[in-house]
Amino acid sequence: MFNTVIWAMIADVIDDAEVRNGVREDGTIYSVYSFARKVGQALSSGLIGSLLTAIGYTAEVAKNPSAYPEIRNSIFNLSCIIPAIGLAAVAVALLAIYPLNKKRVEENVAVLAGRRKV
């Protein structure tokens, strides 16, 4: 669901940029989004590795996980809590800084439709 919404939002951002700048910059906007997504994925991978180390996950735990129920429980908690925190942070950021609401998107669609009639 999240990825579907993000791709729809990117299309709205491209339209908004075209209305403001007069130039359609699909490639630039998609490449900046792609770069930011890759940086986020790299940072999250590093964070997960650090968190696993912090809770005591080792090669010994990997070989015999049933002998370490507290670490197993911690891994479960991390796999539930971190995504919830991340999605909540994204929701707050979008509510606080995303400038496009339904009215503005509809205005942009009308402006672009008028420009393309010429």
C-alpha positions in Angstrom: 0.0 0.0 0.0 2.7 2.4 1.0 4.7 2.0 -2.3 1.5 2.5 -4.3 0.8 5.7 -2.6 4.4 7.0 -2.9 4.4 6.4 -6.7 1.1 8.3 -7.0 2.6 11.1 -5.0 5.7 11.3 -7.2 3.4 11.8 -10.2 1.7 14.6 -8.4 5.1 16.1 -7.5 6.2 16.0 -11.1 3.0 17.8 -12.2 3.5 20.4 -9.4 7.1 21.0 -10.5 5.9 21.5 -14.1 3.3 24.0 -13.1 5.8 26.0 -11.0 8.8 25.7 -13.4 7.2 25.4 -16.8 9.4 22.4 -17.6 8.6 18.8 -17.1 11.4 17.1 -15.2 10.4 13.5 -14.8 13.9 12.1 -15.0 15.4 14.5 -12.4 12.6 13.9 -9.9 12.6 10.1 -10.3 16.4 10.0 -10.0 16.4 12.1 -6.8 13.7 9.8 -5.4 15.6 6.7 -6.4 18.8 8.0 -4.9 17.1 8.9 -1.6 15.4 5.5 -1.5 18.8 3.7 -2.0 20.4 5.8 0.7 17.5 5.0 3.1 17.8 1.3 2.4 21.6 1.3 3.0 21.1 3.2 6.3 18.4 0.9 7.4 20.5 -2.2 6.7 23.3 -0.8 8.7 20.9 0.1 11.5 19.5 -3.4 11.6 23.0 -4.9 11.9 23.8 -2.6 14.7 20.6 -3.4 16.5 21.2 -7.1 16.2 24.6 -6.7 17.7 23.1 -4.5 20.5 20.6 -7.2 21.5 23.4 -9.9 21.6 22.8 -11.7 18.3 25.9 -13.8 17.5 26.9 -16.7 15.3 26.2 -19.0 18.3 22.6 -17.7 18.5 22.2 -18.4 14.8 23.3 -22.0 15.3 21.0 -22.7 18.3 18.2 -20.1 18.5 16.0 -22.1 20.8 18.7 -21.8 23.5 18.4 -18.0 23.5 14.6 -17.2 23.8 15.3 -13.7 25.1 17.3 -12.8 21.9 14.6 -14.5 19.7 12.0 -12.3 21.5 14.1 -9.2 21.0 14.4 -9.9 17.3 10.6 -10.3 17.1 10.1 -7.0 18.9 12.6 -5.3 16.5 10.8 -6.6 13.5 7.5 -5.3 14.7 8.5 -2.0 16.5 11.0 -0.6 14.0 8.6 -0.7 11.0 5.8 0.8 13.1 8.1 3.6 14.2 9.3 4.2 10.7 5.9 4.3 9.1 4.7 6.7 11.9 7.7 9.0 11.2 6.9 9.0 7.5 3.3 9.8 8.2 4.2 12.7 10.4 6.7 14.0 7.9 4.2 13.8 5.1 1.5 15.6 7.1 4.0 18.3 8.2 5.9 19.0 5.0 4.2 17.5 2.0 2.7 20.6 0.2 0.2 18.9 -2.1 -3.4 18.4 -1.0 -6.3 17.4 -3.1 -7.3 20.9 -4.0 -3.8 21.8 -5.2 -3.4 18.6 -7.2 -6.7 19.3 -8.9 -5.6 22.9 -9.7 -2.4 21.5 -11.1 -4.3 19.1 -13.3 -6.5 21.9 -14.6 -3.5 24.1 -15.3 -1.6 21.4 -17.2 -4.8 20.4 -19.2 -5.1 24.1 -20.2 -1.4 24.2 -21.3 -1.7 21.1 -23.3 -4.7 22.3 -25.3 -2.5 24.8 -27.0 
